[in-house]
């Protein structure tokens, strides 16, 4: 019997709830480390795609940030449910893309599922941990509460196919931000498959936008974009950090940079998940209200 | 318009209520005595616990902006001086301050607080002479708030383990702090108190037009026997600040000042890994709804923009009035600015003092001129201004469009832009239509409306039915281009610590 030839999927971008090809028309290929043959075509995001993603994120911000904390938690939990359901698909894809063992891929995906559940639970609690009522020396009721910082750009670490993306997406999302993620350049497939999960998990269109492509071609534009409030970078490349802060100064972006977690630490809950990561995606608002008759 | 409608237009109703007391309610002069305040003829840098001559050999003059008299001359620190200060701070950090028991650290800060409290009046007079602000504001605002700030953070020094659940606090090292001229001592307190409480040592750079209270604070720090080098104060201009910011042995930069300079700082230290907080400019919206307690709101608007001559980053410089009450609000505002007493800052009855510097006065005049050029209607107090010194009368503009420069740019003077809105949604939309996001005010008697509007305003501090209130327990800081990081309260500790498990 003749060997059946496989259908190779084209992985497209995720912008505003849609899966468009790159406006540039460009793509790149991901190769199997074992067979050295192409596994898939991936859209090579451009400056225009990035701008579209920011527009979509800005548009989605008011309604997403106005959702109740309970509702945001429910939606994160839904993402975990759908991911659990489709985990085999992601595992198989990871094995194909990275050449790793099934067991390792499974560990990564289940960590992601558990991490989503963990952050889902934080949705209506971090405000109580990080907010304060302030005993001012005058007749005012004064309190401080975290609010979303706004449109957040996340430069996802290349170390793993999925866990760095989920580990940054979840705290940013649960805090009420809308996101533009620049996926791992090395392992872009899992990011887009995960986008399909997001698209079917009650996450409103535009709340999460994922771009694949050559990072160097996009992060400069992300840093310069005047409608991005904050950039989150995981890595230790000083030239990247320098560029982000230099360009980001144009609109006083909050540039949050961490040179951790690294390697196996991504799977370690003590190292790769924290309510303080939610804290890094919020602004504090203080309100004074008079007390009197 | 029908005759009936004409009869009830608001203007006709308020006309008879116009305030006009003529000279009947004039106050006798009530100047604060200055004779017991000793201003030295010359001030040196405060480095390593000693007052030292600057290596630069240069001194610059500090003047009283209300009289243009030279008060004293002050050392100008160059790069070598800044380097000496940073070394002293590093040495103090390694040798004493980071090793000191937190409870002992607390006691030093308590000492500063108490000493400052004791010398409060002297500091108030100095602040007014050096900066031009009314003595009543320095006396009742700047100084007691500075004291309270030291008291508040002194108490935190040995309680940091309770501040951040699941984490311990570690100091960062040496903090470089650059502060503005609008609240010289208060900004020094906002910077020093949390930095010291968290175990850092400091090099502080006061503004060139207002270095005096910081240097007198240095005397208190010396008297309080703080280990030498824990606090160092280097005076000078922008160049001195830049040298401090760029110094390689600084771990943390805290800056309060203009957005333009803040952006420059962010750029200049990009990639260095220095921790940074910026408290920058603002163009705050003060929103007044038709159901607001009107007289209280007018007082709040006046306080919001004319407090400290409008030299306030969180000044309510854009007033949004609901159209239905526009006429009455403008009328009352106009009446009220006529009664503001502008003049000698040392007079206890003065409401609006001197503009801080000739340069700042020039900026204000330039922007006001742009408002006139762009077709906005100018309303000013008819007050008489002193012949000498730098002065600008309380001013507001009507007929302002959102795109006008006076509605977009920070004026940092006693100039208000009045705009209107019809619906709450429109008010929010217009209020947020700025690159800044430091503060905002909401005036309405309906509590639920306050919370609805305040939750939609993109600003770090919201005052409901009040304005320009400050407290050491209350975090302060901006959204968007007004900077990042918070000063005050529990949140004010975070910029000065590393969190570890």
Interface residues (C-beta under 8 A of the other chain):
Chain A: X129 X132 X134 X135 X136 X137 X138 X140 X142 X144 X147 X150 X229 X238 X239 X241 X242 X243 X244 X245 X246 X248 X249 X250 X251 X252 X254 X270 X275 X276 X283 X284 X285 X286 X287 X288 X289 X290
Chain B: X148 X164 X165 X166 X167 X259 X262 X263 X264 X266 X267 X269 X270 X271 X273 X278 X280 X435 X447 X450 X451 X454 X455 X458 X459 X460 X461 X462 X463 X464 X465 X466 X469 X471 X473 X474 X475 X476 X477 X479 X480 X481 X482 X483 X484 X486 X489 X490 X491 X499 X501
